[in-house]
Amino acid sequence: MLNIEKIQAELALENSDGWLFYNFRDLDQSATHILAMPLDRMLTRRWFYLIPQRGEPVKLVHRIEPNALEHLPGSKRMYSGWKQLHRELWNILSPLKRICMQYSPMNAIPYVSYVDAGTLELVRSTGVEVHSSANLIQSFEAVWPPEGIQSHENAAQALRRIVHEAFAHAGSAVKEQRTLTEYQLQQFILDKFKQEGLICNHPPIVAVNEHSGNPHYEPLPESSSLIKENDFLLIDLWAKYTFPNAIYADITWVGELAKTVHPKHVEIFTIVRNARDAALRLIQEHFAANKPIAGYQVDNQAREVIEQAGYGQYFVHRTGHSIGQEDHWKGVNMDNFETRDERRLIEGIGFSIEPGIYLPDFGVRSEINVYIHNHTPYVSALPSQNEVIPILA
């Protein structure tokens, strides 16, 4: 149920006069979700919904779809032609100075960039300043539901079991000299998901040697590599349970098909692990001191460790992403590389920390999941990986 009072309280914190929702043919999924738009309602025309910081919300709908926002509180205005639409928008918005919309300056946060340039021009023509609703989106979409923590923890524990079962399966194949490809090991993991009752939006990454140096490598049946003795193996897997409001977990572990791990693999993993742990410590220290911390600061911390070790050019993605009902969700990302994410880490959200170093002959990523509960950062499925697994040991 839409909580107008809570939204208005958040608008006061944002120093915004209102939150303007706009949608056309469900282009804005956040508007659809936050406003609980009925999925069976025929909506073919543009509509607007303004929640002011003070006072009653206002609906603006087309005359042939007058009930488009009937489930929402507020007064209703209607338009037919484009000139009337423009006049009504001016009447609604001209008393305001500063509003939020699903827009991100310079497309810094693509997850909230739903409003098209023309609509933005139209709204600004009324004289209002338009600012990003990124913080509002996080508060009302990225925060996990009450049952989310347990579903996430259960999924993370299951993934941790499955990744070790996958290492053991690969080890057995090598010892017994059975053919096993990256693709076949991926299918082994997917079978385990089915047994556990897990689903995923994309098959897991199983990558050996130079393929592990490609962060989003996809093993295909016709081209995946054989898994052999002394190979370096990276497994990145993510999944959630099938029940409503279940939360994803997403972890990455690495191992070597040998009894001892090659010194170069140990060196690179140690740097990546230290970067991961430095980022986590920074978050813990800020929450312990009751100091705000933004996603870009976490990324800076992890990146600094890797850069000081001389491998900065090989860390080619952000440090972490939001996690929720989808694996990549709508909250703050740990990022000052692909974008500069200035959103704060807030109560009730979850995210990954997954720095990596990707060299031509192999790549290392170590991924953990963190969630904020009772103003405390928690890590899922402890203990985290602290050394490369010697799979044949």
CORMO-V988177 format. One record per residue. N is the residue number from 1. RES is the residue in one small letter. SS is DSSP state (hx for helix, st for strand, lp for the rest). PSI is psi in whole degrees, -180 to 180 (999 if undefined). Layout:
N_RES_SS_PSI ; N_RES_SS_PSI
This chain:
1_m_lp_136 ; 2_l_lp_125 ; 3_n_lp_92 ; 4_i_hx_-41 ; 5_e_hx_-40 ; 6_k_hx_-42 ; 7_i_hx_-42 ; 8_q_hx_-35 ; 9_a_hx_-40 ; 10_e_hx_-35 ; 11_l_hx_-36 ; 12_a_hx_-41 ; 13_l_hx_-32 ; 14_e_lp_-3 ; 15_n_lp_44 ; 16_s_lp_142 ; 17_d_lp_-14 ; 18_g_st_166 ; 19_w_st_115 ; 20_l_st_116 ; 21_f_st_139 ; 22_y_st_140 ; 23_n_st_150 ; 24_f_lp_114 ; 25_r_lp_41 ; 26_d_lp_33 ; 27_l_lp_-31 ; 28_d_lp_98 ; 29_q_hx_-30 ; 30_s_hx_-42 ; 31_a_hx_-43 ; 32_t_hx_-42 ; 33_h_hx_-50 ; 34_i_hx_-39 ; 35_l_lp_4 ; 36_a_lp_51 ; 37_m_lp_130 ; 38_p_lp_128 ; 39_l_lp_-20 ; 40_d_lp_6 ; 41_r_lp_132 ; 42_m_lp_113 ; 43_l_lp_106 ; 44_t_lp_-4 ; 45_r_lp_160 ; 46_r_lp_142 ; 47_w_st_155 ; 48_f_st_149 ; 49_y_st_117 ; 50_l_st_124 ; 51_i_st_108 ; 52_p_st_160 ; 53_q_lp_-33 ; 54_r_lp_143 ; 55_g_lp_-167 ; 56_e_lp_140 ; 57_p_lp_160 ; 58_v_st_132 ; 59_k_st_141 ; 60_l_st_112 ; 61_v_st_162 ; 62_h_st_148 ; 63_r_hx_-26 ; 64_i_hx_-7 ; 65_e_hx_60 ; 66_p_lp_-21 ; 67_n_lp_16 ; 68_a_lp_-37 ; 69_l_lp_28 ; 70_e_lp_-25 ; 71_h_lp_-6 ; 72_l_lp_150 ; 73_p_lp_158 ; 74_g_lp_167 ; 75_s_st_160 ; 76_k_st_134 ; 77_r_st_152 ; 78_m_st_154 ; 79_y_st_162 ; 80_s_lp_-63 ; 81_g_lp_171 ; 82_w_hx_-32 ; 83_k_hx_-40 ; 84_q_hx_-37 ; 85_l_hx_-47 ; 86_h_hx_-42 ; 87_r_hx_-44 ; 88_e_hx_-40 ; 89_l_hx_-42 ; 90_w_hx_-44 ; 91_n_hx_-38 ; 92_i_hx_-41 ; 93_l_hx_-25 ; 94_s_lp_-29 ; 95_p_lp_-12 ; 96_l_lp_158 ; 97_k_lp_-39 ; 98_r_st_121 ; 99_i_st_165 ; 100_c_st_144 ; 101_m_st_171 ; 102_q_lp_79 ; 103_y_lp_146 ; 104_s_lp_120 ; 105_p_hx_131 ; 106_m_hx_21 ; 107_n_hx_37 ; 108_a_lp_-36 ; 109_i_lp_89 ; 110_p_hx_-25 ; 111_y_hx_-17 ; 112_v_hx_7 ; 113_s_lp_81 ; 114_y_lp_-27 ; 115_v_lp_128 ; 116_d_lp_161 ; 117_a_hx_-38 ; 118_g_hx_-43 ; 119_t_hx_-38 ; 120_l_hx_-42 ; 121_e_hx_-42 ; 122_l_hx_-47 ; 123_v_hx_-43 ; 124_r_hx_-24 ; 125_s_lp_-16 ; 126_t_lp_-9 ; 127_g_lp_-1 ; 128_v_lp_152 ; 129_e_st_135 ; 130_v_st_126 ; 131_h_st_167 ; 132_s_st_141 ; 133_s_lp_17 ; 134_a_hx_-44 ; 135_n_hx_-37 ; 136_l_hx_-44 ; 137_i_hx_-45 ; 138_q_hx_-45 ; 139_s_hx_-34 ; 140_f_hx_-6 ; 141_e_hx_-35 ; 142_a_hx_-18 ; 143_v_lp_131 ; 144_w_lp_146 ; 145_p_lp_166 ; 146_p_lp_-37 ; 147_e_lp_0 ; 148_g_hx_-40 ; 149_i_hx_-48 ; 150_q_hx_-39 ; 151_s_hx_-37 ; 152_h_hx_-47 ; 153_e_hx_-43 ; 154_n_hx_-42 ; 155_a_hx_-42 ; 156_a_hx_-41 ; 157_q_hx_-40 ; 158_a_hx_-43 ; 159_l_hx_-39 ; 160_r_hx_-41 ; 161_r_hx_-44 ; 162_i_hx_-39 ; 163_v_hx_-36 ; 164_h_hx_-35 ; 165_e_hx_-36 ; 166_a_hx_-42 ; 167_f_hx_-44 ; 168_a_hx_-39 ; 169_h_hx_-43 ; 170_a_hx_-41 ; 171_g_hx_-43 ; 172_s_hx_-41 ; 173_a_hx_-41 ; 174_v_hx_-45 ; 175_k_hx_-39 ; 176_e_lp_3 ; 177_q_lp_41 ; 178_r_lp_146 ; 179_t_lp_128 ; 180_l_lp_124 ; 181_t_st_167 ; 182_e_hx_-44 ; 183_y_hx_-42 ; 184_q_hx_-37 ; 185_l_hx_-36 ; 186_q_hx_-44 ; 187_q_hx_-34 ; 188_f_hx_-44 ; 189_i_hx_-43 ; 190_l_hx_-35 ; 191_d_hx_-39 ; 192_k_hx_-38 ; 193_f_hx_-47 ; 194_k_hx_-43 ; 195_q_hx_-34 ; 196_e_hx_-14 ; 197_g_lp_29 ; 198_l_st_152 ; 199_i_st_159 ; 200_c_lp_155 ; 201_n_lp_-8 ; 202_h_lp_144 ; 203_p_lp_154 ; 204_p_lp_162 ; 205_i_st_125 ; 206_v_st_117 ; 207_a_st_130 ; 208_v_st_148 ; 209_n_hx_-125 ; 210_e_hx_-25 ; 211_h_hx_-30 ; 212_s_hx_-14 ; 213_g_hx_-2 ; 214_n_lp_106 ; 215_p_lp_-31 ; 216_h_lp_43 ; 217_y_lp_140 ; 218_e_lp_111 ; 219_p_lp_126 ; 220_l_lp_152 ; 221_p_lp_-38 ; 222_e_lp_-9 ; 223_s_lp_2 ; 224_s_lp_155 ; 225_s_lp_154 ; 226_l_st_147 ; 227_i_lp_119 ; 228_k_lp_171 ; 229_e_lp_140 ; 230_n_lp_4 ; 231_d_lp_147 ; 232_f_st_132 ; 233_l_st_125 ; 234_l_st_132 ; 235_i_st_122 ; 236_d_st_118 ; 237_l_st_144 ; 238_w_st_144 ; 239_a_st_167 ; 240_k_st_168 ; 241_y_st_166 ; 242_t_lp_-13 ; 243_f_lp_159 ; 244_p_lp_144 ; 245_n_lp_14 ; 246_a_lp_148 ; 247_i_lp_139 ; 248_y_lp_155 ; 249_a_st_155 ; 250_d_st_111 ; 251_i_st_156 ; 252_t_st_129 ; 253_w_st_157 ; 254_v_st_150 ; 255_g_st_173 ; 256_e_st_134 ; 257_l_lp_69 ; 258_a_lp_170 ; 259_k_lp_-25 ; 260_t_lp_152 ; 261_v_lp_137 ; 262_h_lp_137 ; 263_p_hx_-36 ; 264_k_hx_-38 ; 265_h_hx_-38 ; 266_v_hx_-45 ; 267_e_hx_-50 ; 268_i_hx_-41 ; 269_f_hx_-41 ; 270_t_hx_-41 ; 271_i_hx_-46 ; 272_v_hx_-45 ; 273_r_hx_-43 ; 274_n_hx_-37 ; 275_a_hx_-44 ; 276_r_hx_-48 ; 277_d_hx_-32 ; 278_a_hx_-41 ; 279_a_hx_-43 ; 280_l_hx_-44 ; 281_r_hx_-41 ; 282_l_hx_-43 ; 283_i_hx_-47 ; 284_q_hx_-42 ; 285_e_hx_-41 ; 286_h_hx_-42 ; 287_f_hx_-37 ; 288_a_hx_-34 ; 289_a_lp_4 ; 290_n_lp_40 ; 291_k_lp_137 ; 292_p_lp_150 ; 293_i_lp_138 ; 294_a_st_164 ; 295_g_hx_-39 ; 296_y_hx_-30 ; 297_q_hx_-37 ; 298_v_hx_-44 ; 299_d_hx_-44 ; 300_n_hx_-43 ; 301_q_hx_-47 ; 302_a_hx_-42 ; 303_r_hx_-36 ; 304_e_hx_-41 ; 305_v_hx_-45 ; 306_i_hx_-39 ; 307_e_hx_-41 ; 308_q_hx_-26 ; 309_a_lp_-4 ; 310_g_lp_14 ; 311_y_lp_22 ; 312_g_hx_-37 ; 313_q_hx_-15 ; 314_y_hx_3 ; 315_f_lp_96 ; 316_v_lp_16 ; 317_h_lp_172 ; 318_r_lp_165 ; 319_t_lp_-29 ; 320_g_st_166 ; 321_h_lp_157 ; 322_s_st_145 ; 323_i_st_138 ; 324_g_lp_-134 ; 325_q_lp_-13 ; 326_e_lp_159 ; 327_d_lp_-39 ; 328_h_lp_107 ; 329_w_lp_-165 ; 330_k_lp_14 ; 331_g_lp_-169 ; 332_v_lp_138 ; 333_n_lp_151 ; 334_m_st_86 ; 335_d_lp_122 ; 336_n_lp_29 ; 337_f_lp_-64 ; 338_e_lp_-37 ; 339_t_lp_172 ; 340_r_lp_101 ; 341_d_lp_106 ; 342_e_lp_6 ; 343_r_lp_147 ; 344_r_st_155 ; 345_l_lp_122 ; 346_i_lp_166 ; 347_e_lp_132 ; 348_g_lp_-1 ; 349_i_lp_166 ; 350_g_st_157 ; 351_f_st_167 ; 352_s_st_155 ; 353_i_st_115 ; 354_e_lp_65 ; 355_p_lp_160 ; 356_g_st_158 ; 357_i_st_124 ; 358_y_st_103 ; 359_l_lp_167 ; 360_p_lp_-33 ; 361_d_lp_-16 ; 362_f_lp_161 ; 363_g_st_150 ; 364_v_st_131 ; 365_r_st_140 ; 366_s_lp_117 ; 367_e_st_127 ; 368_i_st_163 ; 369_n_st_139 ; 370_v_st_141 ; 371_y_st_152 ; 372_i_st_119 ; 373_h_st_129 ; 374_n_lp_43 ; 375_h_lp_30 ; 376_t_st_133 ; 377_p_st_127 ; 378_y_st_144 ; 379_v_st_133 ; 380_s_lp_154 ; 381_a_lp_49 ; 382_l_lp_155 ; 383_p_lp_150 ; 384_s_lp_164 ; 385_q_lp_129 ; 386_n_lp_-4 ; 387_e_lp_158 ; 388_v_lp_135 ; 389_i_st_121 ; 390_p_st_94 ; 391_i_lp_-31 ; 392_l_lp_2 ; 393_a_lp_999
